[in-house]
């Protein structure tokens, strides 16, 4: 009988669940870095200082990168996604112990990640929505998030007493809690808070005096978190269906969704802040210029239309701008001429301009109307 090799890296080619986990998480992590990069670039374009919500997302991204590296070890070395029988036969008992340790670590990372992302989003709400009632509600939800972190973090860390009993259950004396109850309680509470966080700005957005298309667009940007809510709900379903007799295989689907939740949360939290970067990218791109010219050409015929004849007929002004005598008695003729004056606009002081800090050097066009 062959001795256990201590690794399952050679089993990766037929580990379909593991390969799916690696591909999806890698793509989402790259998108996370792109979104945070655009977020920070937007702050720079606005000449604005980084806010607490930016720092929290940046810390969450770094923690997510660490969690990603740990999960890659679980998949590649420990064989997550393979059946328990193959993992035990090829990797040996040491691999199972290592896998339990690493799963314990990624669970702790998960609790901290989802809390940081929610706090970042809530702090962003405080910066853009100033209604007193809304602000008080946001602070209350922040308190709920912090309370959730304390409860979930210490419940996960102290799930087994001592903690090493979780990865050495047969040789360590002590006791552990109900794993299903812990996972269900944490995931359900997180789901409830997520719904509150995503739904909070919706009434405010729809009360703004904006055209309906803009309201729908803002709702879409702020409401992408409902995708995360759906994933969390499916994750709870897989959690309740875990088969502990084949844990290395059945945990793989839940692990993928557990990673997708914070990764999508980082992207979603950065979307409302990325607008200046998107505007700069699309305004400076050749494709955007071509599309803009094409659109203007197609719509130019619709931009002007002949006005209906007014009640009093219009008259032409001569170069001397003198009034003609009325052709008929007892008539009043009103004429209007316009003068256009160009005056240079003063430069904006970056300190006075606040977060924009943009110097406007364009000419200000002033219109003067004179009637006689």
C-alpha positions in Angstrom: 0.0 0.0 0.0 1.4 3.4 -1.0 2.3 5.8 1.8 0.4 9.1 2.1 2.2 11.8 0.2 1.2 14.6 2.5 -0.2 16.7 -0.3 -3.0 16.5 -2.9 -1.6 18.9 -5.4 -1.3 16.0 -8.0 -5.1 15.4 -7.6 -6.0 18.9 -8.7 -6.5 18.0 -12.4 -9.6 15.9 -11.5 -10.7 18.2 -8.6 -13.5 20.0 -10.5 -14.9 21.7 -7.4 -11.5 22.9 -6.4 -10.7 24.3 -9.8 -14.0 26.1 -9.9 -13.2 27.6 -6.5 -9.8 28.8 -7.7 -11.0 30.3 -11.0 -14.0 32.2 -9.5 -12.2 33.5 -6.5 -9.2 34.6 -8.6 -11.5 36.5 -11.0 -13.4 38.2 -8.2 -10.2 39.1 -6.3 -8.8 40.8 -9.5 -12.1 42.7 -9.9 -11.9 43.7 -6.2 -8.4 45.2 -6.8 -9.6 47.0 -9.9 -12.7 48.4 -8.1 -10.7 49.6 -5.1 -8.1 51.1 -7.4 -10.8 53.1 -9.3 -12.2 54.1 -5.9 -8.9 55.6 -4.7 -8.3 57.2 -8.1 -11.7 58.8 -7.9 -10.7 60.4 -4.6 -7.5 61.7 -6.2 -9.4 63.1 -9.1 -11.7 64.9 -6.7 -8.6 66.1 -4.7 -10.3 64.6 -1.6 -8.7 63.0 1.4 -9.3 59.3 2.0 -12.2 58.8 4.3 -12.7 56.1 6.9 -14.9 54.1 4.5 -12.0 54.0 2.1 -9.5 52.8 4.7 -12.0 50.1 5.9 -12.4 48.8 2.3 -8.6 48.8 1.8 -8.1 46.8 5.0 -10.9 44.4 4.0 -9.2 43.9 0.6 -5.9 43.0 2.2 -7.6 40.6 4.7 -9.5 39.1 1.7 -6.2 38.6 -0.1 -4.8 36.7 2.9 -7.9 34.6 3.2 -7.7 33.9 -0.5 -4.1 32.6 -0.1 -5.2 30.4 2.8 -8.1 29.0 0.8 -5.8 28.2 -2.1 -3.7 26.0 0.3 -6.9 24.3 1.4 -7.8 23.5 -2.2 -4.4 22.7 -3.7 -2.6 21.0 -0.8 -5.5 19.7 1.4 -7.8 18.6 -1.5 -11.0 20.5 -0.6 -13.5 19.4 -3.3 -12.3 15.8 -3.3 -14.1 13.0 -1.4 -12.9 12.3 2.2 -11.8 8.8 1.3 -9.3 10.0 -1.3 -8.0 12.8 0.9 -7.4 10.4 3.7 -5.8 7.8 1.5 -3.5 10.2 -0.5 -2.8 12.9 2.0 -3.0 11.1 5.3 -4.2 12.3 8.7 -1.8 15.3 8.8 -3.6 16.7 5.8 -7.0 16.5 7.5 -5.6 18.2 10.6 -4.1 21.0 8.5 -7.4 21.4 6.7 -9.3 21.8 9.9 -6.9 24.4 11.2 -7.1 26.4 8.0 -10.9 26.3 7.8 -10.9 27.6 11.4 -8.7 30.5 10.2 -10.8 31.4 7.2 -14.0 31.4 9.3 -12.5 34.0 11.6 -11.5 36.1 8.6 -15.0 35.8 7.2 -16.6 37.3 10.2 -14.2 40.3 10.2 -14.5 40.9 6.5 -18.2 41.1 6.2 -18.4 43.4 9.2 -15.7 45.8 7.8 -17.5 46.0 4.5 -20.8 46.8 6.1 -19.2 49.5 8.3 -17.6 51.0 5.3 -20.9 51.2 3.4 -22.7 52.7 6.5 -20.0 55.3 6.9 -20.3 56.2 3.3 -24.1 56.7 3.9 -23.3 59.2 6.7 -21.1 61.2 4.3 -23.7 61.6 1.5 -27.1 61.5 3.3 -27.5 64.2 6.0 -31.1 63.8 7.1 -31.2 63.6 10.9 -33.5 60.6 11.2 -31.5 58.7 8.6 -28.3 59.5 10.4 -29.7 58.1 13.7 -30.8 54.9 12.0 -27.4 54.5 10.4 -25.7 54.8 13.8 -28.1 52.2 15.2 -27.2 49.8 12.4 -23.5 50.4 13.0 -24.1 49.4 16.6 -25.8 46.2 15.3 -22.8 45.4 13.1 -20.3 45.9 15.9 -22.4 43.7 18.2 -22.6 41.1 15.5 -18.8 41.1 15.1 -18.2 40.6 18.8 -20.7 37.8 19.1 -19.7 35.9 15.9 -16.0 36.4 16.3 -15.7 35.1 19.9 -18.3 32.4 19.2 -16.1 31.2 16.3 -12.8 31.5 18.2 -14.1 29.8 21.3 -16.3 27.3 19.5 -14.2 24.5 21.1 -12.6 24.7 24.5 -9.6 24.5 24.1 -9.6 25.7 20.4 -7.2 22.9 19.3 -9.9 20.3 19.9 -11.5 21.6 16.7 -8.6 20.2 14.6 -7.6 17.4 17.0 -10.9 16.1 18.2 -9.8 12.6 19.0 -6.7 13.4 21.0 -7.7 16.6 22.8 -9.8 16.7 25.9 -12.5 19.4 26.0 -15.8 20.1 24.3 -17.2 21.9 21.2 -20.5 23.5 20.5 -23.1 22.7 17.9 -21.5 23.5 14.5 -24.8 23.7 12.6 -26.3 26.1 15.2 -23.2 28.3 15.1 -23.1 28.6 11.3 -26.8 29.1 11.0 -26.9 31.8 13.6 -24.0 33.7 12.2 -25.2 33.5 8.6 -28.8 34.3 9.4 -27.9 37.4 11.5 -25.5 38.5 8.8 -28.3 38.1 6.2 -30.7 40.2 8.2 -28.2 43.0 8.7 -27.3 42.9 5.0 -30.9 43.4 4.0 -31.1 46.5 6.3 -27.9 48.0 5.0 -28.9 47.6 1.4 -32.5 48.8 1.9 -31.6 51.9 4.0 -30.9 54.4 1.2 -33.7 53.4 -1.1 -36.4 55.7 0.4 -34.0 58.6 0.4 -33.0 58.0 -3.2 -36.6 57.9 -4.4 -37.4 61.1 -2.5 -34.8 63.1 -4.4 -35.9 65.5 -7.1 -34.3 63.6 -9.9 -35.6 62.3 -13.3 -36.9 58.7 -13.0 -34.1 57.2 -15.1 -31.5 58.7 -12.8 -33.4 57.3 -9.8 -33.4 53.9 -11.4 -29.7 54.1 -12.1 -28.9 55.1 -8.5 -31.1 52.3 -7.2 -29.3 49.8 -9.4 -25.9 51.0 -8.1 -26.9 50.9 -4.4 -29.0 47.8 -4.8 -26.4 45.4 -6.2 -26.1 44.2 -2.7 -29.3 42.2 -3.2 -27.2 39.9 -5.3 -25.1 39.3 -2.2 -28.2 38.7 -0.2 -29.3 36.0 -2.6 -25.8 34.3 -2.4 -26.0 34.5 1.4 -29.4 32.8 1.3 -28.1 30.0 -0.9 -25.0 29.7 1.3 -27.2 29.0 4.4 -29.0 26.3 2.4 -25.7 24.5 1.6 -24.7 25.0 5.2 -27.7 23.1 6.4 -27.0 20.3 3.9 -23.4 19.7 4.9 -22.5 16.0 5.0 -19.9 15.6 7.8 -19.2 12.0 6.7 -17.7 13.5 3.5 -16.8 16.9 4.7 -13.9 17.7 2.3 -16.3 17.3 -0.6 -19.5 18.8 0.7 -17.8 21.9 2.2 -16.5 23.0 -1.2 -19.7 24.7 -2.5 -20.2 26.5 0.8 -16.6 27.7 0.7 -17.0 29.2 -2.7 -20.1 31.2 -1.7 -18.4 32.2 1.6 -15.6 33.7 -0.4 -17.9 35.3 -3.0 -19.9 37.3 -0.4 -17.0 39.5 0.8 -15.4 39.8 -2.6 -18.7 41.0 -4.2 -19.2 43.2 -1.1 -15.9 45.0 -1.8 -16.8 45.6 -5.4 -20.4 46.7 -4.5 -19.1 49.1 -1.8 -16.8 50.8 -4.3 -19.2 51.3 -7.1 -20.9 54.6 -5.9 -17.4 56.1 -5.3 -16.0 55.2 -8.7 -18.0 57.7 -10.8 -15.2 60.3 -11.3 -12.8 57.5 -12.5 -15.4 56.1 -14.9 -16.1 59.6 -16.2 -12.4 60.2 -16.8 -11.9 56.8 -18.5 -14.8 57.1 -20.9 -14.3 60.8 -21.7 -10.7 60.2 -22.6 -11.3 57.0 -24.6 -11.4 57.0 -28.4 -14.4 54.7 -28.4 -16.3 57.1 -26.2 -15.4 60.0 -28.5 -16.5 58.1 -31.6 -19.8 57.1 -29.9 -20.4 60.6 -28.8 -19.9 62.0 -32.3 -22.0 59.3 -33.8 -24.8 60.1 -31.3 -24.6 63.8 -31.9 -24.7 63.3 -35.7 -27.8 61.1 -35.5 -29.6 63.3 -33.1 -28.6 66.7 -34.6 -31.7 66.8 -36.7 -33.9 66.4 -33.6 -32.1 69.1 -31.6 -33.8 72.0 -33.4 -37.3 72.6 -34.6 -39.1 75.6 -36.1 -41.2 77.4 -33.6 -44.8 78.2 -34.2 -45.7 81.8 -35.4 -46.1 84.0 -32.4 -49.2 86.0 -31.8 -47.3 89.2 -32.8 -45.2 88.8 -35.9 -41.5 89.1 -35.6 -39.6 91.9 -37.3 -36.0 92.1 -38.5 -33.6 94.7 -36.9 -31.5 96.8 -39.2 -27.8 97.5 -38.5 -28.6 100.8 -36.8 -31.1 99.0 -34.5 -33.7 101.8 -35.2 -37.3 101.1 -34.9 -39.4 101.3 -38.0 -42.5 103.4 -37.8 -45.7 101.3 -37.4 -47.2 100.6 -40.8 -50.7 100.9 -39.3 -52.0 103.3 -36.7 -52.8 102.3 -33.1 -50.2 99.4 -33.2 -47.4 98.7 -30.7 -44.4 96.9 -32.0 -42.0 95.4 -29.5 -38.5 94.4 -30.6 -35.7 92.7 -28.6 -32.0 92.5 -29.3 -29.3 90.6 -27.5 -25.8 91.3 -26.6 -23.3 88.6 -25.7 -20.4 89.5 -23.5 -17.5 87.2 -22.6 -15.9 87.7 -19.2 -13.2 85.5 -17.8 -14.4 83.5 -14.8 -12.2 83.7 -11.7 -10.3 80.6 -10.8 -11.7 78.5 -8.0 -9.6 78.2 -4.9 -9.0 74.5 -4.1 -9.5 75.2 -0.4 -12.8 76.9 -1.0 -13.9 74.3 -3.6 -13.9 71.6 -0.9 -13.5 68.1 -2.2 -13.7 69.1 -5.8 -10.7 71.4 -5.9 -11.1 72.0 -9.6 -9.9 75.2 -11.2 -12.4 76.3 -13.9 -10.7 78.3 -16.5 -13.6 78.3 -19.0 -15.1 81.6 -20.0 -18.4 82.5 -18.4 -21.0 83.6 -21.0 -23.4 86.3 -19.8 -26.4 87.3 -21.7 -28.0 90.7 -21.6 -31.5 91.4 -22.8 -32.6 94.8 -23.9 -36.2 95.4 -25.0 -37.8 98.5 -26.4 
